[in-house]
Amino acid sequence: MSQPELILRYPRDDEESEFLRAHAAAASDTLSPTKFLHYHQDRMPFKRYLQVLAEQERGINLPPNHVPTSFLFAFVGPRIVGRVSIRHTLNETLERRGGHIGYFVVPEFRRQGYATQILRLSLQIASEKLGLRRVLVTCDQGNIASMKTIEKGGGVFENVVSGPDLAVPKRRYWIDTPLAQMNR
């Protein structure tokens, strides 16, 4: 029997318990201090959080220095195994250290190939829905697993940036999307 397909999407209203499970699992992760839920605030009703995500994607009520972002969850069957931010454009901060795509795999689902699948699907979305030909993906200098994922996804290393605004140096990679690959 084959493993269920990974898909990127918003959770449905009836999936709050799975959403909370993934959030709790990610919050207990001591290896990766990345915040699992962007734009979420304590005690925010789940339905409101889903509305905020839809607004962020459309560029409505963006915090200062933020860009429109598709913030999707990676589902395998009924389980949330990770999440991804697909930023529609880059600003100065994102160009330096954030990139177009940022992903996170819930600790219990790591080392199962989900990061690679999340990145591949994110590249398709960036290409098909946003029209991006080339995207920037970054990772911490010491994050070997993420470096391998990015390189497996076609990432071409550009450089490492560091400075007082960064806790650790960031590796920067560029990846051609399927749109760029079709036009060669």
C-alpha positions in Angstrom: 0.0 0.0 0.0 1.4 3.4 -1.0 1.8 6.4 1.3 -0.9 9.1 1.0 0.0 12.0 -1.2 1.3 15.2 0.5 -0.7 18.3 -0.4 -0.3 21.9 0.6 -3.5 23.7 1.7 -5.2 25.7 4.4 -6.8 23.6 7.2 -10.6 23.3 7.2 -12.7 24.6 10.1 -13.2 21.1 11.3 -9.4 20.4 11.5 -8.6 22.6 14.5 -7.6 19.7 16.7 -5.0 18.5 14.2 -3.8 22.1 13.8 -3.3 22.4 17.5 -1.5 19.0 17.7 1.0 20.1 15.0 1.4 23.5 16.7 2.1 21.9 20.1 4.6 19.4 18.5 6.4 22.2 16.7 6.5 24.4 19.9 8.3 21.7 21.8 11.1 21.4 19.2 14.3 22.5 20.8 16.4 22.0 17.6 14.6 24.5 15.5 13.5 27.8 17.1 11.4 28.7 14.0 7.9 29.9 14.8 5.5 27.3 13.4 2.5 29.6 13.0 3.1 32.9 11.4 0.5 35.6 12.2 -1.0 33.6 15.0 -1.7 35.3 18.3 -2.4 33.7 21.7 -6.2 32.9 22.2 -6.9 33.8 18.5 -9.9 31.8 17.4 -9.1 29.2 14.8 -11.6 30.6 12.3 -10.1 34.0 12.7 -6.6 32.7 12.1 -7.7 31.1 8.8 -9.2 34.5 7.8 -5.9 36.2 8.7 -4.0 33.7 6.4 -6.3 34.5 3.6 -5.8 38.2 4.1 -2.0 37.8 4.2 -2.2 36.0 0.9 -4.2 38.8 -0.7 -1.9 41.5 0.8 -4.6 42.8 3.2 -3.7 44.2 6.6 0.0 43.3 6.2 2.3 44.2 9.1 5.0 46.7 8.3 7.8 45.3 6.1 5.8 42.2 5.2 4.8 41.0 1.7 1.8 39.0 0.5 2.4 35.4 1.5 0.7 32.0 0.9 1.1 30.3 4.3 0.0 26.7 3.7 0.0 23.5 5.7 1.5 20.2 4.5 -1.1 17.4 4.9 -0.5 13.7 4.5 -4.0 12.2 4.9 -5.5 13.8 8.0 -2.1 14.7 9.6 -0.3 18.1 9.3 3.4 17.1 8.8 4.7 20.7 8.2 4.0 24.1 6.8 5.4 26.5 4.2 5.5 30.3 3.6 5.5 31.2 -0.1 6.3 34.9 -0.3 5.0 36.5 -3.5 7.8 39.1 -3.7 11.0 39.9 -1.9 11.7 43.0 0.2 15.2 44.0 1.5 15.0 41.7 4.6 13.7 38.7 2.7 16.3 39.1 0.0 19.0 39.0 2.6 17.8 36.2 4.9 14.3 34.9 4.3 13.8 34.2 0.6 10.6 33.3 -1.2 10.1 30.0 0.5 10.4 29.0 4.1 9.3 25.5 5.2 9.1 23.6 8.5 8.5 19.9 9.2 7.0 18.8 12.5 9.7 17.0 14.4 8.0 13.5 14.4 7.8 13.6 10.6 11.4 14.6 9.9 13.8 12.4 7.8 10.9 11.0 5.8 11.3 13.1 2.7 8.5 15.6 3.5 10.7 18.7 3.3 11.7 17.7 -0.2 8.0 17.3 -1.2 7.0 20.5 0.5 9.8 22.4 -1.4 8.8 20.8 -4.8 5.2 21.6 -4.4 6.0 25.2 -3.3 8.1 25.7 -6.4 5.1 24.6 -8.5 2.9 27.1 -6.7 5.5 29.9 -7.1 5.6 29.1 -10.8 2.0 28.4 -11.6 0.1 30.8 -9.3 2.6 33.6 -8.8 4.5 33.5 -12.2 7.9 33.4 -10.5 10.7 32.0 -12.7 13.4 32.0 -10.0 13.1 31.9 -6.2 15.4 32.5 -3.3 15.5 29.9 -0.5 17.7 30.3 2.6 18.7 28.2 5.5 20.9 28.5 8.6 24.6 27.8 7.9 24.7 24.7 10.1 21.4 23.2 9.0 22.7 20.3 6.9 19.3 18.7 6.4 17.9 21.9 4.9 21.0 22.4 2.8 20.5 18.9 1.3 16.8 19.5 0.7 17.4 22.8 -1.1 20.2 21.3 -3.2 18.1 18.3 -4.1 15.4 20.7 -5.1 17.7 22.4 -7.6 19.1 25.1 -5.4 22.3 26.8 -6.7 24.4 28.2 -3.8 25.0 31.9 -4.1 26.6 33.0 -0.8 26.5 33.2 3.0 25.4 36.3 4.7 26.1 37.2 8.3 25.9 40.3 10.5 24.5 41.7 13.7 20.9 41.2 12.5 21.4 37.4 12.2 21.8 35.0 15.1 23.6 32.6 12.7 24.9 33.0 9.1 22.4 32.3 6.3 23.1 30.3 3.2 21.4 31.7 0.1 20.3 29.5 -2.9 18.5 30.3 -6.1 16.1 27.8 -7.7 14.6 27.9 -11.2 10.9 27.2 -11.0 9.1 24.9 -13.5 8.1 28.1 -15.4 11.8 29.0 -16.0 12.6 25.4 -16.9 9.8 25.3 -19.5 11.0 28.4 -21.2 14.6 27.2 -21.8 
